[in-house]
Amino acid sequence: MARKRITQIFPFLLPVRRWQRKKFFYLKMKFDGNRYAERKEEVLFSKDIFSTVFPMLNTESGFDIRYQRNKIHNLKLAARTVNGIIIRPGETFSFWQLVRYADKDVPYKDGLALVDGKIRGTYGGGLCLLSDMLFWMFLHTPMTVMERHGHASEAFPGTVKELPCGVDAAVSEGWLDLKVRNGSENVFQIVIGFDEHLMRGRILARDPVTTAYTVFNPSVSYEKRNGKLFQLAAVSRLEQDLETGKKTERKLYDNRCEIAYEIEQKAAGGKTGEHRLCCCDADITT
């Protein structure tokens, strides 16, 4: 049996612990030598590199639908800080460097988050859907992912059925960030928009990108351990030079995630099964 943390034994210490983590989190960024992307441009770049659409409402969570509506509210607040951001050569994009003050004028609402292994309504919950979208878009650019964390567990089926397995990006302020670095000579711009129930994302560029990217799973398997079901997904990328036609396949990473809901029997037996991106936030261990 795992030992309890101090904040589990003395819950009144939790606000202090979170304050401490956030202070060190941003202090480390201040002195890490990175130039973080902060500038916005209202005029959009002309080269459309990649676009995607994520549904925001999830009726399969099993929780009160108000948490889903609250999530949409939270996503729109956070997206304001990211929309229009340009990432110049040598700059690093950090999710929290931009989103940290998104609620300074209008507060977040309670959305679903995985806290100490349990789903609950938490202030600002649901922002991982934005980081999921950003990570998926970044995988289709020449930029280099510097920090990405997969969700430890999928608590319920998500909404995006077409994506490969294991391409999510968990974020938790003070603990987990999403960072990419622009090591190219090009300049990129992030555009986030909303319909009633859809979040739309685009990556634009100042100059053409001469490589096409396809992200896929060369293998997906499932294993049971200690009564729990885990998904093991290899994530790779096919890079095609649009000028020469040359193709290069690169292994990006292996992703391991607990599946905490019932899935198709064929998936549990080790074959690739349907995957839908989970829409709850990261497991926050304090």
TIKE-482369 format. One record per residue (C-alpha): x, y, z; chain. Coordinates in nm, 4 decimals, padded with zeros to 6 digits, always signed. Example, Ala and Ser with C-alpha at 12.3 -4.5 7.8 and 13.67 -1.06 7.14 Angstrom:
# TIKE-482369
+----------+----------+----------+-------+
|        u |        v |        w | chain |
+----------+----------+----------+-------+
| +01.2300 | -00.4500 | +00.7800 |     A |
| +01.3670 | -00.1060 | +00.7140 |     A |
+----------+----------+----------+-------+
//
This chain:
# TIKE-482369
+----------+----------+----------+-------+
|        u |        v |        w | chain |
+----------+----------+----------+-------+
| +00.0000 | +00.0000 | +00.0000 |     A |
| +00.1393 | +00.3406 | -00.1016 |     A |
| +00.2323 | +00.5785 | +00.1762 |     A |
| +00.0090 | +00.8805 | +00.2149 |     A |
| +00.1537 | +01.2190 | +00.1350 |     A |
| +00.1645 | +01.4925 | +00.3972 |     A |
| -00.1153 | +01.6841 | +00.2212 |     A |
| -00.3368 | +01.3746 | +00.2342 |     A |
| -00.2808 | +01.3406 | +00.6073 |     A |
| -00.3148 | +01.7155 | +00.6685 |     A |
| -00.5435 | +01.8536 | +00.3917 |     A |
| -00.5208 | +02.2089 | +00.5302 |     A |
| -00.1611 | +02.2189 | +00.3992 |     A |
| -00.2729 | +02.1675 | +00.0395 |     A |
| -00.3128 | +02.5391 | -00.0538 |     A |
| +00.0379 | +02.6068 | +00.0803 |     A |
| +00.1810 | +02.3160 | -00.1173 |     A |
| +00.0176 | +02.4345 | -00.4391 |     A |
| +00.1417 | +02.7895 | -00.3825 |     A |
| +00.4929 | +02.6542 | -00.3263 |     A |
| +00.4862 | +02.4386 | -00.6389 |     A |
| +00.3668 | +02.7258 | -00.8586 |     A |
| +00.6306 | +02.9626 | -00.7219 |     A |
| +00.9151 | +02.7212 | -00.8000 |     A |
| +00.7499 | +02.6233 | -01.1303 |     A |
| +00.7650 | +02.9791 | -01.2687 |     A |
| +01.0914 | +03.0693 | -01.0963 |     A |
| +01.2588 | +02.7814 | -01.2764 |     A |
| +01.1223 | +02.9095 | -01.6081 |     A |
| +01.2562 | +03.2572 | -01.5371 |     A |
| +01.6130 | +03.1301 | -01.5149 |     A |
| +01.6122 | +02.8332 | -01.7552 |     A |
| +01.7603 | +03.0314 | -02.0449 |     A |
| +01.4619 | +02.9933 | -02.2769 |     A |
| +01.3017 | +03.2822 | -02.4663 |     A |
| +00.9301 | +03.2247 | -02.4270 |     A |
| +00.6792 | +03.3185 | -02.6940 |     A |
| +00.4605 | +03.6053 | -02.5698 |     A |
| +00.3962 | +03.8272 | -02.8709 |     A |
| +00.0651 | +03.8211 | -03.0574 |     A |
| -00.0172 | +03.9264 | -03.4106 |     A |
| -00.3710 | +04.0229 | -03.5093 |     A |
| -00.2873 | +03.9840 | -03.8783 |     A |
| -00.2825 | +03.6142 | -03.9636 |     A |
| +00.0058 | +03.4569 | -04.1525 |     A |
| -00.0758 | +03.3366 | -04.5030 |     A |
| +00.0601 | +02.9799 | -04.4978 |     A |
| -00.1866 | +02.7318 | -04.3463 |     A |
| +00.0211 | +02.4429 | -04.2110 |     A |
| -00.2306 | +02.2315 | -04.0200 |     A |
| -00.5852 | +02.2547 | -03.8869 |     A |
| -00.8039 | +02.0377 | -03.6656 |     A |
| -01.1401 | +02.0352 | -03.4870 |     A |
| -01.2116 | +01.8995 | -03.1374 |     A |
| -01.5664 | +01.8511 | -03.0010 |     A |
| -01.5909 | +01.9944 | -02.6490 |     A |
| -01.9057 | +01.8360 | -02.5056 |     A |
| -01.8754 | +01.4814 | -02.3751 |     A |
| -02.2034 | +01.3150 | -02.2823 |     A |
| -02.0309 | +00.9874 | -02.1881 |     A |
| -01.8497 | +01.1071 | -01.8758 |     A |
| -02.1261 | +00.9927 | -01.6416 |     A |
| -02.1059 | +01.3231 | -01.4553 |     A |
| -02.3402 | +01.6231 | -01.4399 |     A |
| -02.3476 | +01.7963 | -01.7814 |     A |
| -02.2803 | +02.1299 | -01.6102 |     A |
| -01.9165 | +02.0258 | -01.5787 |     A |
| -01.9009 | +01.9975 | -01.9559 |     A |
| -02.0497 | +02.3451 | -01.9987 |     A |
| -01.8058 | +02.4764 | -01.7403 |     A |
| -01.5233 | +02.3177 | -01.9380 |     A |
| -01.6256 | +02.5145 | -02.2474 |     A |
| -01.6203 | +02.8341 | -02.0398 |     A |
| -01.2712 | +02.7479 | -01.9115 |     A |
| -01.1393 | +02.6592 | -02.2564 |     A |
| -01.2542 | +02.9898 | -02.4029 |     A |
| -01.0839 | +03.1847 | -02.1230 |     A |
| -00.7556 | +02.9972 | -02.1636 |     A |
| -00.7629 | +03.0121 | -02.5447 |     A |
| -00.7689 | +03.3922 | -02.5387 |     A |
| -00.4130 | +03.3918 | -02.4068 |     A |
| -00.2928 | +03.1539 | -02.6804 |     A |
| -00.4861 | +03.2735 | -02.9857 |     A |
| -00.2661 | +03.4774 | -03.2195 |     A |
| +00.0617 | +03.3899 | -03.0449 |     A |
| +00.3611 | +03.3764 | -03.2765 |     A |
| +00.6599 | +03.1514 | -03.2131 |     A |
| +00.9728 | +03.3008 | -03.3635 |     A |
| +01.3025 | +03.1194 | -03.4355 |     A |
| +01.4697 | +03.0224 | -03.1084 |     A |
| +01.1562 | +03.0821 | -02.9003 |     A |
| +00.9821 | +02.8286 | -02.6769 |     A |
| +00.6072 | +02.7959 | -02.6398 |     A |
| +00.4924 | +02.7149 | -02.2860 |     A |
| +00.1269 | +02.6411 | -02.2123 |     A |
| +00.1375 | +02.7762 | -01.8581 |     A |
| +00.3589 | +03.0747 | -01.9336 |     A |
| +00.0670 | +03.2023 | -02.1408 |     A |
| -00.2380 | +03.0574 | -01.9633 |     A |
| -00.1313 | +03.1350 | -01.6042 |     A |
| -00.3305 | +03.4610 | -01.5860 |     A |
| -00.6241 | +03.3621 | -01.8078 |     A |
| -00.8665 | +03.3878 | -01.5135 |     A |
| -00.7463 | +03.7187 | -01.3703 |     A |
| -01.0535 | +03.9110 | -01.4919 |     A |
| -01.3158 | +03.6373 | -01.5287 |     A |
| -01.2807 | +03.3335 | -01.2963 |     A |
| -01.2754 | +02.9761 | -01.4143 |     A |
| -01.5588 | +02.7392 | -01.3255 |     A |
| -01.5396 | +02.3873 | -01.1849 |     A |
| -01.4607 | +02.1297 | -01.4534 |     A |
| -01.3661 | +01.7646 | -01.4261 |     A |
| -01.0124 | +01.6767 | -01.3218 |     A |
| -00.8371 | +01.3640 | -01.1991 |     A |
| -00.7140 | +01.4431 | -00.8469 |     A |
| -00.5347 | +01.1740 | -00.6466 |     A |
| -00.6780 | +00.9136 | -00.8823 |     A |
| -01.0392 | +01.0295 | -00.8497 |     A |
| -01.2517 | +01.2348 | -01.0890 |     A |
| -01.3991 | +01.5428 | -00.9259 |     A |
| -01.5123 | +01.8930 | -01.0085 |     A |
| -01.2089 | +02.1197 | -00.9769 |     A |
| -01.1546 | +02.4911 | -01.0374 |     A |
| -01.0355 | +02.5344 | -01.3972 |     A |
| -01.0857 | +02.1691 | -01.4875 |     A |
| -01.0970 | +02.0701 | -01.8546 |     A |
| -00.8009 | +02.2705 | -01.9850 |     A |
| -00.6242 | +01.9538 | -02.0987 |     A |
| -00.8463 | +01.9500 | -02.4056 |     A |
| -00.6705 | +02.2690 | -02.5183 |     A |
| -00.3252 | +02.1250 | -02.4489 |     A |
| -00.4298 | +01.8055 | -02.6303 |     A |
| -00.5219 | +02.0091 | -02.9376 |     A |
| -00.2043 | +02.2158 | -02.9261 |     A |
| +00.0156 | +01.9069 | -02.8952 |     A |
| -00.1622 | +01.7386 | -03.1866 |     A |
| -00.1019 | +02.0474 | -03.4007 |     A |
| +00.2624 | +02.0822 | -03.2947 |     A |
| +00.3267 | +01.7236 | -03.4078 |     A |
| +00.2491 | +01.8438 | -03.7617 |     A |
| +00.5183 | +02.1143 | -03.7639 |     A |
| +00.9011 | +02.1187 | -03.7651 |     A |
| +00.9013 | +02.2441 | -03.4048 |     A |
| +01.0555 | +02.0251 | -03.1340 |     A |
| +00.8523 | +01.9068 | -02.8361 |     A |
| +01.0555 | +01.9820 | -02.5218 |     A |
| +00.8041 | +01.8751 | -02.2566 |     A |
| +00.4932 | +01.6600 | -02.2844 |     A |
| +00.3183 | +01.4374 | -02.0335 |     A |
| +00.0610 | +01.1735 | -02.1159 |     A |
| -00.2420 | +01.1186 | -01.8948 |     A |
| -00.1789 | +00.8433 | -01.6421 |     A |
| -00.5388 | +00.7291 | -01.6752 |     A |
| -00.8394 | +00.7674 | -01.9022 |     A |
| -01.1363 | +00.7813 | -01.6666 |     A |
| -01.4041 | +00.7791 | -01.9373 |     A |
| -01.4296 | +00.7772 | -02.3180 |     A |
| -01.3453 | +01.1073 | -02.4826 |     A |
| -01.4834 | +01.2798 | -02.7880 |     A |
| -01.2141 | +01.2733 | -03.0587 |     A |
| -01.2353 | +00.9341 | -03.2290 |     A |
| -01.0057 | +00.9870 | -03.5273 |     A |
| -00.6754 | +01.0472 | -03.3487 |     A |
| -00.4038 | +00.7876 | -03.2965 |     A |
| -00.3698 | +00.6518 | -02.9447 |     A |
| -00.1404 | +00.8299 | -02.7002 |     A |
| -00.1282 | +01.1773 | -02.8571 |     A |
| -00.2715 | +01.3617 | -02.5559 |     A |
| -00.0869 | +01.6157 | -02.3402 |     A |
| -00.1693 | +01.6498 | -01.9712 |     A |
| -00.1145 | +01.9857 | -01.8018 |     A |
| -00.1292 | +02.0787 | -01.4339 |     A |
| -00.0081 | +02.4184 | -01.3132 |     A |
| +00.2950 | +02.3788 | -01.0941 |     A |
| +00.3510 | +02.0197 | -01.2057 |     A |
| +00.3072 | +01.9490 | -01.5782 |     A |
| +00.3603 | +02.1783 | -01.8784 |     A |
| +00.3524 | +02.1515 | -02.2576 |     A |
| +00.6541 | +02.3108 | -02.4253 |     A |
| +00.7790 | +02.3222 | -02.7844 |     A |
| +01.0807 | +02.4999 | -02.9277 |     A |
| +01.1042 | +02.6567 | -03.2709 |     A |
| +01.4473 | +02.5535 | -03.3966 |     A |
| +01.3661 | +02.6461 | -03.7578 |     A |
| +01.4063 | +02.9745 | -03.9448 |     A |
| +01.0312 | +02.9996 | -03.9978 |     A |
| +00.7782 | +03.1829 | -03.7789 |     A |
| +00.4622 | +03.0054 | -03.6643 |     A |
| +00.1291 | +03.1354 | -03.5401 |     A |
| -00.1414 | +02.9647 | -03.3324 |     A |
| -00.5078 | +03.0327 | -03.4068 |     A |
| -00.7854 | +02.9002 | -03.1801 |     A |
| -01.1571 | +02.9548 | -03.2510 |     A |
| -01.4916 | +02.8225 | -03.1308 |     A |
| -01.8289 | +02.7183 | -03.2652 |     A |
| -02.1102 | +02.6288 | -03.0266 |     A |
| -01.9689 | +02.2858 | -02.9348 |     A |
| -01.6440 | +02.2758 | -03.1347 |     A |
| -01.2945 | +02.4075 | -03.0709 |     A |
| -01.1006 | +02.4772 | -03.3907 |     A |
| -00.7235 | +02.5024 | -03.4106 |     A |
| -00.4834 | +02.6106 | -03.6833 |     A |
| -00.1070 | +02.6452 | -03.7170 |     A |
| -00.0044 | +02.9128 | -03.9638 |     A |
| +00.3439 | +03.0064 | -04.0862 |     A |
| +00.5155 | +03.3065 | -04.2401 |     A |
| +00.6895 | +03.0910 | -04.5023 |     A |
| +00.5934 | +02.7590 | -04.6653 |     A |
| +00.6791 | +02.4358 | -04.4837 |     A |
| +00.8289 | +02.1833 | -04.7246 |     A |
| +00.7625 | +01.8742 | -04.5132 |     A |
| +00.4312 | +01.6911 | -04.4678 |     A |
| +00.3759 | +01.5053 | -04.1407 |     A |
| +00.1625 | +01.1986 | -04.0689 |     A |
| +00.1355 | +01.0776 | -03.7084 |     A |
| +00.0350 | +00.7153 | -03.6517 |     A |
| +00.0548 | +00.4119 | -03.4222 |     A |
| +00.2816 | +00.1362 | -03.5542 |     A |
| +00.1504 | -00.0761 | -03.2674 |     A |
| -00.1121 | -00.0638 | -02.9917 |     A |
| -00.1493 | -00.3345 | -02.7299 |     A |
| -00.3261 | -00.3881 | -02.3982 |     A |
| -00.2147 | -00.5580 | -02.0804 |     A |
| -00.3769 | -00.6352 | -01.7485 |     A |
| -00.1773 | -00.5847 | -01.4316 |     A |
| -00.3026 | -00.6000 | -01.0735 |     A |
| -00.6585 | -00.5959 | -01.1972 |     A |
| -00.6085 | -00.2843 | -01.4105 |     A |
| -00.6082 | -00.2512 | -01.7904 |     A |
| -00.3278 | -00.0544 | -01.9539 |     A |
| -00.2932 | +00.0632 | -02.3130 |     A |
| +00.0588 | +00.0582 | -02.4618 |     A |
| +00.0850 | +00.2687 | -02.7765 |     A |
| +00.3881 | +00.3394 | -02.9915 |     A |
| +00.3675 | +00.6808 | -03.1592 |     A |
| +00.5611 | +00.7469 | -03.4802 |     A |
| +00.5689 | +01.0123 | -03.7489 |     A |
| +00.6153 | +00.9865 | -04.1240 |     A |
| +00.7924 | +01.2916 | -04.2662 |     A |
| +00.7727 | +01.3485 | -04.6416 |     A |
| +00.9863 | +01.6053 | -04.8216 |     A |
| +00.7425 | +01.7753 | -05.0582 |     A |
| +01.0186 | +01.8774 | -05.2983 |     A |
| +01.1966 | +01.5412 | -05.3385 |     A |
| +00.9219 | +01.3027 | -05.2253 |     A |
| +01.1626 | +01.1332 | -04.9815 |     A |
| +00.9914 | +00.9763 | -04.6799 |     A |
| +01.1429 | +00.9253 | -04.3351 |     A |
| +00.9734 | +00.7378 | -04.0514 |     A |
| +01.0649 | +00.8399 | -03.6956 |     A |
| +00.9701 | +00.6782 | -03.3662 |     A |
| +00.8565 | +00.9578 | -03.1333 |     A |
| +00.7759 | +00.7844 | -02.8030 |     A |
| +00.5915 | +00.5038 | -02.6273 |     A |
| +00.2770 | +00.5939 | -02.4332 |     A |
| +00.1334 | +00.3970 | -02.1405 |     A |
| -00.2099 | +00.4789 | -02.0011 |     A |
| -00.4556 | +00.3049 | -01.7700 |     A |
| -00.7981 | +00.2547 | -01.9296 |     A |
| -01.0412 | +00.2937 | -01.6397 |     A |
| -01.3580 | +00.2107 | -01.8326 |     A |
| -01.4833 | -00.0881 | -02.0280 |     A |
| -01.3624 | -00.1140 | -02.3875 |     A |
| -01.4198 | -00.3571 | -02.6696 |     A |
| -01.3161 | -00.7135 | -02.5913 |     A |
| -01.0894 | -00.7265 | -02.8958 |     A |
| -00.8865 | -00.4359 | -02.7581 |     A |
| -00.8509 | -00.5966 | -02.4168 |     A |
| -00.7243 | -00.9069 | -02.5932 |     A |
| -00.4251 | -00.7164 | -02.7257 |     A |
| -00.5456 | -00.5874 | -03.0617 |     A |
| -00.5914 | -00.2256 | -03.1603 |     A |
| -00.9260 | -00.0947 | -03.0399 |     A |
| -01.1161 | +00.2280 | -03.0833 |     A |
| -00.9521 | +00.5168 | -02.9005 |     A |
| -01.1174 | +00.8392 | -02.8037 |     A |
| -00.9259 | +01.1221 | -02.6455 |     A |
| -01.0140 | +01.1712 | -02.2807 |     A |
| -01.1353 | +01.5155 | -02.1803 |     A |
| -01.0540 | +01.5373 | -01.8109 |     A |
| -00.7464 | +01.7061 | -01.6690 |     A |
| -00.4282 | +01.5512 | -01.5417 |     A |
| -00.3923 | +01.3501 | -01.2245 |     A |
| -00.2764 | +01.6099 | -00.9733 |     A |
| -00.0667 | +01.4542 | -00.7004 |     A |
| +00.0156 | +01.6991 | -00.4262 |     A |
+----------+----------+----------+-------+
//
